[in-house]
Amino acid sequence: MIGSEQIAQVKQELKDYCKREEEAGIPEIIQVLQSFNNWQTEILNRFVFVIV
């Protein structure tokens, strides 16, 4: 689990990764990235907040 203080770094690294993948131009990957971007906040929050 990542801490809330690390979330900015994780978001930047994911942004950089997504940019590289978009530049590759693979249509299937671009579709996955669009879905990820739509759910990014919820996905990242899952790693910051503990669900019991």
mmCIF entry with sequence, helices, sheets and N, C-alpha, C, O atoms, coordinates in Angstrom:
data_MODEL
# 
_entry.id   MODEL 
# 
_entity.id                         1 
_entity.type                       polymer 
_entity.pdbx_number_of_molecules   1 
# 
_entity_poly.entity_id                      1 
_entity_poly.type                           'polypeptide(L)' 
_entity_poly.nstd_linkage                   no 
_entity_poly.nstd_monomer                   no 
_entity_poly.pdbx_seq_one_letter_code       MIGSEQIAQVKQELKDYCKREEEAGIPEIIQVLQSFNNWQTEILNRFVFVIV 
_entity_poly.pdbx_seq_one_letter_code_can   MIGSEQIAQVKQELKDYCKREEEAGIPEIIQVLQSFNNWQTEILNRFVFVIV 
_entity_poly.pdbx_strand_id                 A 
# 
loop_
_entity_poly_seq.entity_id 
_entity_poly_seq.num 
_entity_poly_seq.mon_id 
_entity_poly_seq.hetero 
1 1  MET n 
1 2  ILE n 
1 3  GLY n 
1 4  SER n 
1 5  GLU n 
1 6  GLN n 
1 7  ILE n 
1 8  ALA n 
1 9  GLN n 
1 10 VAL n 
1 11 LYS n 
1 12 GLN n 
1 13 GLU n 
1 14 LEU n 
1 15 LYS n 
1 16 ASP n 
1 17 TYR n 
1 18 CYS n 
1 19 LYS n 
1 20 ARG n 
1 21 GLU n 
1 22 GLU n 
1 23 GLU n 
1 24 ALA n 
1 25 GLY n 
1 26 ILE n 
1 27 PRO n 
1 28 GLU n 
1 29 ILE n 
1 30 ILE n 
1 31 GLN n 
1 32 VAL n 
1 33 LEU n 
1 34 GLN n 
1 35 SER n 
1 36 PHE n 
1 37 ASN n 
1 38 ASN n 
1 39 TRP n 
1 40 GLN n 
1 41 THR n 
1 42 GLU n 
1 43 ILE n 
1 44 LEU n 
1 45 ASN n 
1 46 ARG n 
1 47 PHE n 
1 48 VAL n 
1 49 PHE n 
1 50 VAL n 
1 51 ILE n 
1 52 VAL n 
# 
_struct_asym.id          A 
_struct_asym.entity_id   1 
# 
loop_
_struct_conf.conf_type_id 
_struct_conf.id 
_struct_conf.pdbx_PDB_helix_id 
_struct_conf.beg_label_comp_id 
_struct_conf.beg_label_asym_id 
_struct_conf.beg_label_seq_id 
_struct_conf.pdbx_beg_PDB_ins_code 
_struct_conf.end_label_comp_id 
_struct_conf.end_label_asym_id 
_struct_conf.end_label_seq_id 
_struct_conf.pdbx_end_PDB_ins_code 
_struct_conf.beg_auth_comp_id 
_struct_conf.beg_auth_asym_id 
_struct_conf.beg_auth_seq_id 
_struct_conf.end_auth_comp_id 
_struct_conf.end_auth_asym_id 
_struct_conf.end_auth_seq_id 
_struct_conf.pdbx_PDB_helix_class 
_struct_conf.details 
_struct_conf.pdbx_PDB_helix_length 
HELX_P HELX_P1 AA1 SER A 4  ? GLN A 6  ? SER A 4  GLN A 6  5 ? 3  
HELX_P HELX_P2 AA2 ILE A 7  ? ALA A 24 ? ILE A 7  ALA A 24 1 ? 18 
HELX_P HELX_P3 AA3 PRO A 27 ? VAL A 48 ? PRO A 27 VAL A 48 1 ? 22 
# 
_struct_conf_type.id          HELX_P 
_struct_conf_type.criteria    ? 
_struct_conf_type.reference   ? 
# 
loop_
_atom_site.group_PDB 
_atom_site.id 
_atom_site.type_symbol 
_atom_site.label_atom_id 
_atom_site.label_alt_id 
_atom_site.label_comp_id 
_atom_site.label_asym_id 
_atom_site.label_entity_id 
_atom_site.label_seq_id 
_atom_site.pdbx_PDB_ins_code 
_atom_site.Cartn_x 
_atom_site.Cartn_y 
_atom_site.Cartn_z 
_atom_site.occupancy 
_atom_site.B_iso_or_equiv 
_atom_site.pdbx_formal_charge 
_atom_site.auth_seq_id 
_atom_site.auth_comp_id 
_atom_site.auth_asym_id 
_atom_site.auth_atom_id 
_atom_site.pdbx_PDB_model_num 
ATOM 1   N N  . MET A 1 1  ? 0.843   -1.168 0.000   1.00 0.00 ? 1  MET A N  1 
ATOM 2   C CA . MET A 1 1  ? 0.000   0.000  0.000   1.00 0.00 ? 1  MET A CA 1 
ATOM 3   C C  . MET A 1 1  ? 0.896   1.241  0.000   1.00 0.00 ? 1  MET A C  1 
ATOM 4   O O  . MET A 1 1  ? 1.927   1.284  0.670   1.00 0.00 ? 1  MET A O  1 
ATOM 5   N N  . ILE A 1 2  ? 0.481   2.233  -0.757  1.00 0.00 ? 2  ILE A N  1 
ATOM 6   C CA . ILE A 1 2  ? 1.231   3.485  -0.785  1.00 0.00 ? 2  ILE A CA 1 
ATOM 7   C C  . ILE A 1 2  ? 0.599   4.474  0.169   1.00 0.00 ? 2  ILE A C  1 
ATOM 8   O O  . ILE A 1 2  ? -0.599  4.400  0.443   1.00 0.00 ? 2  ILE A O  1 
ATOM 9   N N  . GLY A 1 3  ? 1.378   5.377  0.664   1.00 0.00 ? 3  GLY A N  1 
ATOM 10  C CA . GLY A 1 3  ? 0.857   6.392  1.560   1.00 0.00 ? 3  GLY A CA 1 
ATOM 11  C C  . GLY A 1 3  ? 0.373   7.600  0.777   1.00 0.00 ? 3  GLY A C  1 
ATOM 12  O O  . GLY A 1 3  ? 0.721   7.784  -0.389  1.00 0.00 ? 3  GLY A O  1 
ATOM 13  N N  . SER A 1 4  ? -0.419  8.404  1.425   1.00 0.00 ? 4  SER A N  1 
ATOM 14  C CA . SER A 1 4  ? -0.958  9.584  0.760   1.00 0.00 ? 4  SER A CA 1 
ATOM 15  C C  . SER A 1 4  ? 0.138   10.552 0.341   1.00 0.00 ? 4  SER A C  1 
ATOM 16  O O  . SER A 1 4  ? -0.044  11.322 -0.601  1.00 0.00 ? 4  SER A O  1 
ATOM 17  N N  . GLU A 1 5  ? 1.282   10.520 1.036   1.00 0.00 ? 5  GLU A N  1 
ATOM 18  C CA . GLU A 1 5  ? 2.380   11.417 0.672   1.00 0.00 ? 5  GLU A CA 1 
ATOM 19  C C  . GLU A 1 5  ? 3.065   10.969 -0.616  1.00 0.00 ? 5  GLU A C  1 
ATOM 20  O O  . GLU A 1 5  ? 3.763   11.764 -1.245  1.00 0.00 ? 5  GLU A O  1 
ATOM 21  N N  . GLN A 1 6  ? 2.880   9.722  -1.015  1.00 0.00 ? 6  GLN A N  1 
ATOM 22  C CA . GLN A 1 6  ? 3.505   9.206  -2.226  1.00 0.00 ? 6  GLN A CA 1 
ATOM 23  C C  . GLN A 1 6  ? 2.592   9.288  -3.445  1.00 0.00 ? 6  GLN A C  1 
ATOM 24  O O  . GLN A 1 6  ? 3.033   9.029  -4.565  1.00 0.00 ? 6  GLN A O  1 
ATOM 25  N N  . ILE A 1 7  ? 1.347   9.639  -3.243  1.00 0.00 ? 7  ILE A N  1 
ATOM 26  C CA . ILE A 1 7  ? 0.373   9.586  -4.326  1.00 0.00 ? 7  ILE A CA 1 
ATOM 27  C C  . ILE A 1 7  ? 0.751   10.518 -5.477  1.00 0.00 ? 7  ILE A C  1 
ATOM 28  O O  . ILE A 1 7  ? 0.514   10.177 -6.635  1.00 0.00 ? 7  ILE A O  1 
ATOM 29  N N  . ALA A 1 8  ? 1.325   11.666 -5.193  1.00 0.00 ? 8  ALA A N  1 
ATOM 30  C CA . ALA A 1 8  ? 1.713   12.601 -6.258  1.00 0.00 ? 8  ALA A CA 1 
ATOM 31  C C  . ALA A 1 8  ? 2.788   11.978 -7.154  1.00 0.00 ? 8  ALA A C  1 
ATOM 32  O O  . ALA A 1 8  ? 2.739   12.116 -8.377  1.00 0.00 ? 8  ALA A O  1 
ATOM 33  N N  . GLN A 1 9  ? 3.743   11.302 -6.548  1.00 0.00 ? 9  GLN A N  1 
ATOM 34  C CA . GLN A 1 9  ? 4.796   10.646 -7.327  1.00 0.00 ? 9  GLN A CA 1 
ATOM 35  C C  . GLN A 1 9  ? 4.214   9.526  -8.181  1.00 0.00 ? 9  GLN A C  1 
ATOM 36  O O  . GLN A 1 9  ? 4.561   9.391  -9.354  1.00 0.00 ? 9  GLN A O  1 
ATOM 37  N N  . VAL A 1 10 ? 3.339   8.733  -7.598  1.00 0.00 ? 10 VAL A N  1 
ATOM 38  C CA . VAL A 1 10 ? 2.708   7.632  -8.334  1.00 0.00 ? 10 VAL A CA 1 
ATOM 39  C C  . VAL A 1 10 ? 1.901   8.172  -9.510  1.00 0.00 ? 10 VAL A C  1 
ATOM 40  O O  . VAL A 1 10 ? 1.976   7.632  -10.614 1.00 0.00 ? 10 VAL A O  1 
ATOM 41  N N  . LYS A 1 11 ? 1.125   9.241  -9.279  1.00 0.00 ? 11 LYS A N  1 
ATOM 42  C CA . LYS A 1 11 ? 0.333   9.833  -10.350 1.00 0.00 ? 11 LYS A CA 1 
ATOM 43  C C  . LYS A 1 11 ? 1.219   10.324 -11.488 1.00 0.00 ? 11 LYS A C  1 
ATOM 44  O O  . LYS A 1 11 ? 0.879   10.144 -12.657 1.00 0.00 ? 11 LYS A O  1 
ATOM 45  N N  . GLN A 1 12 ? 2.354   10.945 -11.160 1.00 0.00 ? 12 GLN A N  1 
ATOM 46  C CA . GLN A 1 12 ? 3.255   11.439 -12.196 1.00 0.00 ? 12 GLN A CA 1 
ATOM 47  C C  . GLN A 1 12 ? 3.872   10.290 -12.986 1.00 0.00 ? 12 GLN A C  1 
ATOM 48  O O  . GLN A 1 12 ? 3.979   10.362 -14.210 1.00 0.00 ? 12 GLN A O  1 
ATOM 49  N N  . GLU A 1 13 ? 4.276   9.238  -12.292 1.00 0.00 ? 13 GLU A N  1 
ATOM 50  C CA . GLU A 1 13 ? 4.856   8.090  -12.980 1.00 0.00 ? 13 GLU A CA 1 
ATOM 51  C C  . GLU A 1 13 ? 3.836   7.417  -13.892 1.00 0.00 ? 13 GLU A C  1 
ATOM 52  O O  . GLU A 1 13 ? 4.171   6.992  -14.998 1.00 0.00 ? 13 GLU A O  1 
ATOM 53  N N  . LEU A 1 14 ? 2.595   7.322  -13.429 1.00 0.00 ? 14 LEU A N  1 
ATOM 54  C CA . LEU A 1 14 ? 1.544   6.748  -14.271 1.00 0.00 ? 14 LEU A CA 1 
ATOM 55  C C  . LEU A 1 14 ? 1.252   7.637  -15.473 1.00 0.00 ? 14 LEU A C  1 
ATOM 56  O O  . LEU A 1 14 ? 1.020   7.140  -16.575 1.00 0.00 ? 14 LEU A O  1 
ATOM 57  N N  . LYS A 1 15 ? 1.263   8.938  -15.265 1.00 0.00 ? 15 LYS A N  1 
ATOM 58  C CA . LYS A 1 15 ? 1.048   9.880  -16.363 1.00 0.00 ? 15 LYS A CA 1 
ATOM 59  C C  . LYS A 1 15 ? 2.139   9.718  -17.420 1.00 0.00 ? 15 LYS A C  1 
ATOM 60  O O  . LYS A 1 15 ? 1.853   9.698  -18.617 1.00 0.00 ? 15 LYS A O  1 
ATOM 61  N N  . ASP A 1 16 ? 3.384   9.604  -16.974 1.00 0.00 ? 16 ASP A N  1 
ATOM 62  C CA . ASP A 1 16 ? 4.509   9.415  -17.897 1.00 0.00 ? 16 ASP A CA 1 
ATOM 63  C C  . ASP A 1 16 ? 4.365   8.096  -18.665 1.00 0.00 ? 16 ASP A C  1 
ATOM 64  O O  . ASP A 1 16 ? 4.591   8.042  -19.874 1.00 0.00 ? 16 ASP A O  1 
ATOM 65  N N  . TYR A 1 17 ? 3.989   7.050  -17.953 1.00 0.00 ? 17 TYR A N  1 
ATOM 66  C CA . TYR A 1 17 ? 3.789   5.738  -18.583 1.00 0.00 ? 17 TYR A CA 1 
ATOM 67  C C  . TYR A 1 17 ? 2.685   5.813  -19.640 1.00 0.00 ? 17 TYR A C  1 
ATOM 68  O O  . TYR A 1 17 ? 2.853   5.319  -20.755 1.00 0.00 ? 17 TYR A O  1 
ATOM 69  N N  . CYS A 1 18 ? 1.563   6.428  -19.288 1.00 0.00 ? 18 CYS A N  1 
ATOM 70  C CA . CYS A 1 18 ? 0.437   6.537  -20.213 1.00 0.00 ? 18 CYS A CA 1 
ATOM 71  C C  . CYS A 1 18 ? 0.835   7.318  -21.461 1.00 0.00 ? 18 CYS A C  1 
ATOM 72  O O  . CYS A 1 18 ? 0.441   6.959  -22.571 1.00 0.00 ? 18 CYS A O  1 
ATOM 73  N N  . LYS A 1 19 ? 1.598   8.361  -21.287 1.00 0.00 ? 19 LYS A N  1 
ATOM 74  C CA . LYS A 1 19 ? 2.045   9.163  -22.426 1.00 0.00 ? 19 LYS A CA 1 
ATOM 75  C C  . LYS A 1 19 ? 2.893   8.321  -23.373 1.00 0.00 ? 19 LYS A C  1 
ATOM 76  O O  . LYS A 1 19 ? 2.717   8.375  -24.591 1.00 0.00 ? 19 LYS A O  1 
ATOM 77  N N  . ARG A 1 20 ? 3.818   7.541  -22.805 1.00 0.00 ? 20 ARG A N  1 
ATOM 78  C CA . ARG A 1 20 ? 4.663   6.679  -23.647 1.00 0.00 ? 20 ARG A CA 1 
ATOM 79  C C  . ARG A 1 20 ? 3.824   5.659  -24.417 1.00 0.00 ? 20 ARG A C  1 
ATOM 80  O O  . ARG A 1 20 ? 4.067   5.404  -25.597 1.00 0.00 ? 20 ARG A O  1 
ATOM 81  N N  . GLU A 1 21 ? 2.851   5.092  -23.748 1.00 0.00 ? 21 GLU A N  1 
ATOM 82  C CA . GLU A 1 21 ? 2.005   4.096  -24.396 1.00 0.00 ? 21 GLU A CA 1 
ATOM 83  C C  . GLU A 1 21 ? 1.125   4.725  -25.473 1.00 0.00 ? 21 GLU A C  1 
ATOM 84  O O  . GLU A 1 21 ? 0.917   4.127  -26.529 1.00 0.00 ? 21 GLU A O  1 
ATOM 85  N N  . GLU A 1 22 ? 0.609   5.920  -25.218 1.00 0.00 ? 22 GLU A N  1 
ATOM 86  C CA . GLU A 1 22 ? -0.192  6.607  -26.233 1.00 0.00 ? 22 GLU A CA 1 
ATOM 87  C C  . GLU A 1 22 ? 0.650   6.905  -27.469 1.00 0.00 ? 22 GLU A C  1 
ATOM 88  O O  . GLU A 1 22 ? 0.171   6.784  -28.596 1.00 0.00 ? 22 GLU A O  1 
ATOM 89  N N  . GLU A 1 23 ? 1.891   7.291  -27.259 1.00 0.00 ? 23 GLU A N  1 
ATOM 90  C CA . GLU A 1 23 ? 2.791   7.584  -28.373 1.00 0.00 ? 23 GLU A CA 1 
ATOM 91  C C  . GLU A 1 23 ? 3.087   6.344  -29.208 1.00 0.00 ? 23 GLU A C  1 
ATOM 92  O O  . GLU A 1 23 ? 3.398   6.455  -30.394 1.00 0.00 ? 23 GLU A O  1 
ATOM 93  N N  . ALA A 1 24 ? 2.992   5.163  -28.596 1.00 0.00 ? 24 ALA A N  1 
ATOM 94  C CA . ALA A 1 24 ? 3.202   3.920  -29.337 1.00 0.00 ? 24 ALA A CA 1 
ATOM 95  C C  . ALA A 1 24 ? 2.086   3.704  -30.352 1.00 0.00 ? 24 ALA A C  1 
ATOM 96  O O  . ALA A 1 24 ? 2.294   3.069  -31.386 1.00 0.00 ? 24 ALA A O  1 
ATOM 97  N N  . GLY A 1 25 ? 0.895   4.236  -30.053 1.00 0.00 ? 25 GLY A N  1 
ATOM 98  C CA . GLY A 1 25 ? -0.199  4.216  -31.016 1.00 0.00 ? 25 GLY A CA 1 
ATOM 99  C C  . GLY A 1 25 ? -0.940  2.902  -31.166 1.00 0.00 ? 25 GLY A C  1 
ATOM 100 O O  . GLY A 1 25 ? -1.617  2.700  -32.174 1.00 0.00 ? 25 GLY A O  1 
ATOM 101 N N  . ILE A 1 26 ? -0.836  2.007  -30.204 1.00 0.00 ? 26 ILE A N  1 
ATOM 102 C CA . ILE A 1 26 ? -1.556  0.731  -30.289 1.00 0.00 ? 26 ILE A CA 1 
ATOM 103 C C  . ILE A 1 26 ? -3.002  0.970  -29.854 1.00 0.00 ? 26 ILE A C  1 
ATOM 104 O O  . ILE A 1 26 ? -3.242  1.316  -28.697 1.00 0.00 ? 26 ILE A O  1 
ATOM 105 N N  . PRO A 1 27 ? -3.973  0.791  -30.765 1.00 0.00 ? 27 PRO A N  1 
ATOM 106 C CA . PRO A 1 27 ? -5.374  1.139  -30.466 1.00 0.00 ? 27 PRO A CA 1 
ATOM 107 C C  . PRO A 1 27 ? -5.940  0.456  -29.210 1.00 0.00 ? 27 PRO A C  1 
ATOM 108 O O  . PRO A 1 27 ? -6.664  1.087  -28.440 1.00 0.00 ? 27 PRO A O  1 
ATOM 109 N N  . GLU A 1 28 ? -5.619  -0.806 -29.004 1.00 0.00 ? 28 GLU A N  1 
ATOM 110 C CA . GLU A 1 28 ? -6.144  -1.526 -27.840 1.00 0.00 ? 28 GLU A CA 1 
ATOM 111 C C  . GLU A 1 28 ? -5.603  -0.943 -26.536 1.00 0.00 ? 28 GLU A C  1 
ATOM 112 O O  . GLU A 1 28 ? -6.331  -0.834 -25.549 1.00 0.00 ? 28 GLU A O  1 
ATOM 113 N N  . ILE A 1 29 ? -4.344  -0.575 -26.536 1.00 0.00 ? 29 ILE A N  1 
ATOM 114 C CA . ILE A 1 29 ? -3.738  0.020  -25.346 1.00 0.00 ? 29 ILE A CA 1 
ATOM 115 C C  . ILE A 1 29 ? -4.342  1.393  -25.084 1.00 0.00 ? 29 ILE A C  1 
ATOM 116 O O  . ILE A 1 29 ? -4.591  1.755  -23.934 1.00 0.00 ? 29 ILE A O  1 
ATOM 117 N N  . ILE A 1 30 ? -4.578  2.154  -26.140 1.00 0.00 ? 30 ILE A N  1 
ATOM 118 C CA . ILE A 1 30 ? -5.187  3.473  -25.986 1.00 0.00 ? 30 ILE A CA 1 
ATOM 119 C C  . ILE A 1 30 ? -6.570  3.356  -25.365 1.00 0.00 ? 30 ILE A C  1 
ATOM 120 O O  . ILE A 1 30 ? -6.939  4.187  -24.536 1.00 0.00 ? 30 ILE A O  1 
ATOM 121 N N  . GLN A 1 31 ? -7.342  2.346  -25.743 1.00 0.00 ? 31 GLN A N  1 
ATOM 122 C CA . GLN A 1 31 ? -8.668  2.120  -25.141 1.00 0.00 ? 31 GLN A CA 1 
ATOM 123 C C  . GLN A 1 31 ? -8.544  1.803  -23.652 1.00 0.00 ? 31 GLN A C  1 
ATOM 124 O O  . GLN A 1 31 ? -9.325  2.301  -22.842 1.00 0.00 ? 31 GLN A O  1 
ATOM 125 N N  . VAL A 1 32 ? -7.570  0.980  -23.295 1.00 0.00 ? 32 VAL A N  1 
ATOM 126 C CA . VAL A 1 32 ? -7.359  0.646  -21.886 1.00 0.00 ? 32 VAL A CA 1 
ATOM 127 C C  . VAL A 1 32 ? -6.965  1.895  -21.104 1.00 0.00 ? 32 VAL A C  1 
ATOM 128 O O  . VAL A 1 32 ? -7.446  2.108  -19.991 1.00 0.00 ? 32 VAL A O  1 
ATOM 129 N N  . LEU A 1 33 ? -6.101  2.714  -21.675 1.00 0.00 ? 33 LEU A N  1 
ATOM 130 C CA . LEU A 1 33 ? -5.671  3.941  -21.011 1.00 0.00 ? 33 LEU A CA 1 
ATOM 131 C C  . LEU A 1 33 ? -6.835  4.905  -20.813 1.00 0.00 ? 33 LEU A C  1 
ATOM 132 O O  . LEU A 1 33 ? -6.902  5.592  -19.793 1.00 0.00 ? 33 LEU A O  1 
ATOM 133 N N  . GLN A 1 34 ? -7.747  4.962  -21.772 1.00 0.00 ? 34 GLN A N  1 
ATOM 134 C CA . GLN A 1 34 ? -8.925  5.820  -21.627 1.00 0.00 ? 34 GLN A CA 1 
ATOM 135 C C  . GLN A 1 34 ? -9.774  5.345  -20.456 1.00 0.00 ? 34 GLN A C  1 
ATOM 136 O O  . GLN A 1 34 ? -10.256 6.160  -19.669 1.00 0.00 ? 34 GLN A O  1 
ATOM 137 N N  . SER A 1 35 ? -9.960  4.038  -20.335 1.00 0.00 ? 35 SER A N  1 
ATOM 138 C CA . SER A 1 35 ? -10.709 3.492  -19.195 1.00 0.00 ? 35 SER A CA 1 
ATOM 139 C C  . SER A 1 35 ? -9.986  3.794  -17.890 1.00 0.00 ? 35 SER A C  1 
ATOM 140 O O  . SER A 1 35 ? -10.607 4.194  -16.906 1.00 0.00 ? 35 SER A O  1 
ATOM 141 N N  . PHE A 1 36 ? -8.680  3.602  -17.885 1.00 0.00 ? 36 PHE A N  1 
ATOM 142 C CA . PHE A 1 36 ? -7.903  3.896  -16.686 1.00 0.00 ? 36 PHE A CA 1 
ATOM 143 C C  . PHE A 1 36 ? -8.060  5.362  -16.288 1.00 0.00 ? 36 PHE A C  1 
ATOM 144 O O  . PHE A 1 36 ? -8.282  5.670  -15.117 1.00 0.00 ? 36 PHE A O  1 
ATOM 145 N N  . ASN A 1 37 ? -7.945  6.256  -17.256 1.00 0.00 ? 37 ASN A N  1 
ATOM 146 C CA . ASN A 1 37 ? -8.074  7.684  -16.954 1.00 0.00 ? 37 ASN A CA 1 
ATOM 147 C C  . ASN A 1 37 ? -9.456  8.011  -16.387 1.00 0.00 ? 37 ASN A C  1 
ATOM 148 O O  . ASN A 1 37 ? -9.581  8.871  -15.514 1.00 0.00 ? 37 ASN A O  1 
ATOM 149 N N  . ASN A 1 38 ? -10.483 7.337  -16.875 1.00 0.00 ? 38 ASN A N  1 
ATOM 150 C CA . ASN A 1 38 ? -11.831 7.557  -16.350 1.00 0.00 ? 38 ASN A CA 1 
ATOM 151 C C  . ASN A 1 38 ? -11.952 7.131  -14.891 1.00 0.00 ? 38 ASN A C  1 
ATOM 152 O O  . ASN A 1 38 ? -12.732 7.711  -14.136 1.00 0.00 ? 38 ASN A O  1 
ATOM 153 N N  . TRP A 1 39 ? -11.186 6.123  -14.493 1.00 0.00 ? 39 TRP A N  1 
ATOM 154 C CA . TRP A 1 39 ? -11.278 5.554  -13.146 1.00 0.00 ? 39 TRP A CA 1 
ATOM 155 C C  . TRP A 1 39 ? -10.053 5.841  -12.297 1.00 0.00 ? 39 TRP A C  1 
ATOM 156 O O  . TRP A 1 39 ? -9.916  5.278  -11.211 1.00 0.00 ? 39 TRP A O  1 
ATOM 157 N N  . GLN A 1 40 ? -9.162  6.701  -12.763 1.00 0.00 ? 40 GLN A N  1 
ATOM 158 C CA . GLN A 1 40 ? -7.877  6.908  -12.100 1.00 0.00 ? 40 GLN A CA 1 
ATOM 159 C C  . GLN A 1 40 ? -8.010  7.268  -10.627 1.00 0.00 ? 40 GLN A C  1 
ATOM 160 O O  . GLN A 1 40 ? -7.310  6.692  -9.794  1.00 0.00 ? 40 GLN A O  1 
ATOM 161 N N  . THR A 1 41 ? -8.875  8.190  -10.290 1.00 0.00 ? 41 THR A N  1 
ATOM 162 C CA . THR A 1 41 ? -9.022  8.612  -8.891  1.00 0.00 ? 41 THR A CA 1 
ATOM 163 C C  . THR A 1 41 ? -9.427  7.443  -8.005  1.00 0.00 ? 41 THR A C  1 
ATOM 164 O O  . THR A 1 41 ? -8.854  7.234  -6.936  1.00 0.00 ? 41 THR A O  1 
ATOM 165 N N  . GLU A 1 42 ? -10.413 6.689  -8.454  1.00 0.00 ? 42 GLU A N  1 
ATOM 166 C CA . GLU A 1 42 ? -10.886 5.554  -7.659  1.00 0.00 ? 42 GLU A CA 1 
ATOM 167 C C  . GLU A 1 42 ? -9.820  4.479  -7.524  1.00 0.00 ? 42 GLU A C  1 
ATOM 168 O O  . GLU A 1 42 ? -9.647  3.909  -6.447  1.00 0.00 ? 42 GLU A O  1 
ATOM 169 N N  . ILE A 1 43 ? -9.109  4.197  -8.601  1.00 0.00 ? 43 ILE A N  1 
ATOM 170 C CA . ILE A 1 43 ? -8.058  3.176  -8.566  1.00 0.00 ? 43 ILE A CA 1 
ATOM 171 C C  . ILE A 1 43 ? -6.949  3.590  -7.604  1.00 0.00 ? 43 ILE A C  1 
ATOM 172 O O  . ILE A 1 43 ? -6.527  2.792  -6.767  1.00 0.00 ? 43 ILE A O  1 
ATOM 173 N N  . LEU A 1 44 ? -6.476  4.820  -7.715  1.00 0.00 ? 44 LEU A N  1 
ATOM 174 C CA . LEU A 1 44 ? -5.396  5.278  -6.837  1.00 0.00 ? 44 LEU A CA 1 
ATOM 175 C C  . LEU A 1 44 ? -5.828  5.367  -5.380  1.00 0.00 ? 44 LEU A C  1 
ATOM 176 O O  . LEU A 1 44 ? -5.046  5.070  -4.477  1.00 0.00 ? 44 LEU A O  1 
ATOM 177 N N  . ASN A 1 45 ? -7.069  5.774  -5.151  1.00 0.00 ? 45 ASN A N  1 
ATOM 178 C CA . ASN A 1 45 ? -7.562  5.850  -3.770  1.00 0.00 ? 45 ASN A CA 1 
ATOM 179 C C  . ASN A 1 45 ? -7.573  4.480  -3.104  1.00 0.00 ? 45 ASN A C  1 
ATOM 180 O O  . ASN A 1 45 ? -7.406  4.382  -1.889  1.00 0.00 ? 45 ASN A O  1 
ATOM 181 N N  . ARG A 1 46 ? -7.764  3.441  -3.875  1.00 0.00 ? 46 ARG A N  1 
ATOM 182 C CA . ARG A 1 46 ? -7.784  2.085  -3.310  1.00 0.00 ? 46 ARG A CA 1 
ATOM 183 C C  . ARG A 1 46 ? -6.433  1.738  -2.678  1.00 0.00 ? 46 ARG A C  1 
ATOM 184 O O  . ARG A 1 46 ? -6.374  0.960  -1.726  1.00 0.00 ? 46 ARG A O  1 
ATOM 185 N N  . PHE A 1 47 ? -5.357  2.311  -3.203  1.00 0.00 ? 47 PHE A N  1 
ATOM 186 C CA . PHE A 1 47 ? -4.034  2.024  -2.671  1.00 0.00 ? 47 PHE A CA 1 
ATOM 187 C C  . PHE A 1 47 ? -3.623  2.962  -1.549  1.00 0.00 ? 47 PHE A C  1 
ATOM 188 O O  . PHE A 1 47 ? -2.609  2.738  -0.888  1.00 0.00 ? 47 PHE A O  1 
ATOM 189 N N  . VAL A 1 48 ? -4.405  4.007  -1.334  1.00 0.00 ? 48 VAL A N  1 
ATOM 190 C CA . VAL A 1 48 ? -4.100  4.973  -0.283  1.00 0.00 ? 48 VAL A CA 1 
ATOM 191 C C  . VAL A 1 48 ? -4.934  4.695  0.946   1.00 0.00 ? 48 VAL A C  1 
ATOM 192 O O  . VAL A 1 48 ? -4.424  4.751  2.065   1.00 0.00 ? 48 VAL A O  1 
ATOM 193 N N  . PHE A 1 49 ? -6.212  4.395  0.759   1.00 0.00 ? 49 PHE A N  1 
ATOM 194 C CA . PHE A 1 49 ? -7.127  4.208  1.875   1.00 0.00 ? 49 PHE A CA 1 
ATOM 195 C C  . PHE A 1 49 ? -7.381  2.727  2.104   1.00 0.00 ? 49 PHE A C  1 
ATOM 196 O O  . PHE A 1 49 ? -7.614  1.970  1.162   1.00 0.00 ? 49 PHE A O  1 
ATOM 197 N N  . VAL A 1 50 ? -7.332  2.331  3.357   1.00 0.00 ? 50 VAL A N  1 
ATOM 198 C CA . VAL A 1 50 ? -7.566  0.951  3.739   1.00 0.00 ? 50 VAL A CA 1 
ATOM 199 C C  . VAL A 1 50 ? -9.065  0.694  3.787   1.00 0.00 ? 50 VAL A C  1 
ATOM 200 O O  . VAL A 1 50 ? -9.823  1.437  4.413   1.00 0.00 ? 50 VAL A O  1 
ATOM 201 N N  . ILE A 1 51 ? -9.474  -0.375 3.112   1.00 0.00 ? 51 ILE A N  1 
ATOM 202 C CA . ILE A 1 51 ? -10.880 -0.776 3.137   1.00 0.00 ? 51 ILE A CA 1 
ATOM 203 C C  . ILE A 1 51 ? -10.986 -1.998 4.041   1.00 0.00 ? 51 ILE A C  1 
ATOM 204 O O  . ILE A 1 51 ? -10.325 -3.013 3.818   1.00 0.00 ? 51 ILE A O  1 
ATOM 205 N N  . VAL A 1 52 ? -11.819 -1.885 5.050   1.00 0.00 ? 52 VAL A N  1 
ATOM 206 C CA . VAL A 1 52 ? -12.001 -2.998 5.974   1.00 0.00 ? 52 VAL A CA 1 
ATOM 207 C C  . VAL A 1 52 ? -13.373 -3.555 5.912   1.00 0.00 ? 52 VAL A C  1 
ATOM 208 O O  . VAL A 1 52 ? -13.688 -4.502 6.633   1.00 0.00 ? 52 VAL A O  1 
# 
